[in-house]
Amino acid sequence: MERAARLQLLAMSAGDIRPIPADLGREAHDWVSTPKRNAVTFAYFARRALRTHGNALD
């Protein structure tokens, strides 16, 4: 909760929200949302969860 609040305050201190062109938004989305990147991220969090909660699959 504290991390979220800190991030919110940092975002608010950056100024007003300004829209970006739709083509730049699509380019950013396509660069971030690739199947390989999603799989690697999921695997990381799965390993992390299993380290903490090793008996989760029992």
HELIX and SHEET records of a PDB file:
HELIX    1   1 GLU A    2  SER A   13  1                                  12    
HELIX    2   2 ALA A   22  VAL A   32  1                                  11    
HELIX    3   3 PRO A   35  THR A   52  1                                  18    
END                                                                             
